[in-house]
Amino acid sequence: MSKSTLWAVAMRPEGYSPFRQTPAASKEIAERAVERYRKMHEKEGNNFFLEIFDDVIKVQKWHGSRKDHIKNLFYVESWFSEPMYQCFDLKTAE
């Protein structure tokens, strides 16, 4: 695989809508990000979403320009130390 290949995490906002790509620093980071989303939904017990997960969130080669990839780079190593969402009370955190 070429070192010049750019990677993204692609998500569909709705079932049959086109994927929206968000740049990732590498293929490995994109794969880890997708797995983190999967684990989050497993922990929440969101069985419906888990059934369609592979059709909604996936790793893809970046379709845009290198300049746009760099400008919009989101999935980097530090992303994994950030919380997935905010909890404003203990009940939500559990």
N, C-alpha and C positions, 0 to 999 in steps of 0.2 A: 504494500500500500504506500502510496506517495506521501512524503512528509508535508507536501503542500495541500493535501486534502483538508478541508475545513469541516467541522462537525457541529451538529445542533441537536437539541432536544425539540422534537416536534409534537405539538398537541393539537387536538381537534376540540374546539369549544363546544361543538355539538356533533352528534353521530355521523352525519354525512357531509359536514362542512369540510373545506380544505384544511390541511394542517397549517399551523402557524409555527414557524421556526424561531427558536431562541438560541443564539450562538453558545457553544461550549468550547473550552480551551483545548480539549482533545477528545478523541473517541472514548477513552477510558473514563474521563470525567462525565461525558454524556451518558454512558452506560450506568455509572454509579448514581447519577441524578435520577434516571428512570427507575432504578432499583429503590432509591430512597422514597420516591412517590409511591411505588408499589407497597413498600413496607408500611408507609403511613396509612394507606387505605386498608391494609390487612389489620393493622392495630385498631383502626376505627370500626372494623367489622363491616365495611361497606361491600357486601358480597355482589350487589348489582354492578358496581363499578369495576370490581375485580374481574367479573365475567367479560367485560368489554375492554379491559385495560390495554391489551395489546393492539387493539384497533384505535385507541385514543391517544396513547402516549408511546413514542418510540424514538430511537436514535436514527438520525438521517444525515446524509452528506448535505452540507450547507448549499443552498441554491443561489444565494446572493453573491455580492462582490466581497473580496477580501477586506476592502475598506469598511463596508457595512458590518462585516463580521467583527472586526476589531472595535468599531464604534459602539456596537450593541452587545459586546461580550458580557454574558451574565453568569454562566455556569463555570466557576473557577474553584480552585481548592477551598478557598475561604467560605464559599457558599455552604459547605457541609457543616460548618460550625455555627451557622445561623439557625434560629428556630424556623420551623415550617409555617407557623402561624402564631398570632398573639392570643394569649389567654388572659382575660380580664378578671376571672374569678376561679376559685379552686375547683368548682364543679366542671367547668369547661376543661381545665387542665387534666382532670382524671379521665 
